[in-house]
Amino acid sequence: MAQIAMIQAYVEKLAKEMLQIDGPLAVDKDGSIPVRRGSALYYVDVVDRGENPHLVRVWSIVLRGAAGGRQLLKALNSINSRILQARAYVTDDGDVIMSTELLAETLTVDNLSYACDAIGDLADRFDDELQADFSGEKSFEEEEDEDAVTV
């Protein structure tokens, strides 16, 4: 448990550096760091894997409650074939997720920044397209300034 707390503190330090935040960082009750990118919201989590190396997961719910069954799976397979740094999938509840993981023990601010940029950009890019075809709800309907990142 102490190791996870140390990793969480380190990830929060890197996130503050990446986001250029001087004050307190927003962290939810589960320890997730939420960050808005355009109409998307992504999270940074520490994943406790017991005896296995711990991971840092960067993920976004691209759409909540999407409909589409087989067609949605085909669309997500198409997205997965075009991207290298992440994966897209749908949960049993119809939530479309984009995620990637990094090894916690070798994490740097550059690695974290790359993963966050990838997930934030991909989620923001594909949420409109997927919503048009499969309904569902985006995290935010209104776009922010394209370059804005909100914590």
N, C-alpha and C positions, 0 to 999 in steps of 0.2 A: 504493500500500500504506500509506503514511504517513497518508493521509486516512482510510482505513478504521480504522486504529488509533486515530486521534483520535475518530472517530465512536463506536467501541466504548467508549472510555473515557468519553465523554460520556453514552452510553446507560447504562453501569454507574452513573455518578454519579446520573443521574435515577432509575434503579431503586432505588438505595439510599435516595434521598430519598422516593420513593413508598412504599417498604416500611418506612420509618423504621428503617433498619439503621445502627448505628454502626460495627460491625465489618466484617470481610471479607464480600463478596458471593459466593454460590455461583455459579461459572461453569464449565460443562463444557469438555471439551477442544476442542469446536467453537466455543467462544465464546458458546454459548447460556446464557441465564439461566433456570434452571428454577424455577417457583413453583407450589406446591400451592394449590388452592382446592377445599375439600370433597373429593369423590372424584375430582376432575380435576387434571391437571397441565398447565400451559401453559408455553411458552417464549417468551423475547424474544430475537430474533436481528437482527443487522445484515446486510443483503443487499447484497453488492458487485455493482453493475450496470455495472462498467467505466466507460465514458464517460457513461452515463446517471446521473441523480440516484440516490443510494443510498437504500435503504428500511430501515425497521425493521419486521420482521414479528413479530406476536404470534400464536401458533398453539398448538393442542392436538390431541393424538391422543385423540379422544373414546372410541373403541373400537379395539382391535386385533383383526384377524381376524374382522370381522363377516361374516355370510352373508346372502344375501337377493336378490342380483342386481337384477332390475327393481323389485321391491318396495322394496328399500333405496333405490334411486335416486328412486323416487316419494316416499318418506318424507323424503329429503334435499331434494328440490325443494319439498316442503311447508314444511319448516323455512326454507329460503331465501326463500320467499314471505312469511314472517312476521317476518323479522329484517332490519334495515337496515344494521347496522354490521359485518357479517361475512358469511362464506359457509361453507357446509358441503359437503364432497365426499368421495368414496371413492376410495382408491388401488387399483391393480391387485391389491395384497395384501389388500384388504378392510379397510384401516385407514380409519376415518372421521375426517376432519380438520375443524377449524374454524379459520379464520384471517382476519386483517385486516392491512393494511399501512399504514404512515405514512411520509411524506416525512422523511428523516433530518435534512435541513438546517434544517427549521423545527420540529423536535420540541421540545415543552415537557413538563414533568412532568405538567401537566394532560392533554395529549393522550395521553401514554403511560399514565397512570392510567385514562383513559376506555377505551382499547383493551384494557388488561389486565383491567379490571373486566368489560367486555363479553365477551371470550373466556372468562375464568374462569367467569363466571356462566352463559353459554350452554352451555359444555362440561359444567359440573356439573348444569345443569338437564336437558339432553337425554341424558346418558349412561345413566341408568337406563331411560328410555323406549326408547331404541334397543337397549339390551342385552336388554330383555325381548322385543322383537320380532325381533331379528336375532343374538342371542348375541354372541360377542366378549368381550373383556376390557377392563374399565375400568382406569385407572391405579391406582386405590385402591378396594378394596371397602368399607372402612369410612369412613363420613362423619366429618369433623372437625366442630368447632363451625362452624355456618353462616357466621359472620363471620371465621373464622380464615383467615389466609394464611400458609403456611409456605414458607420458602426453603430 
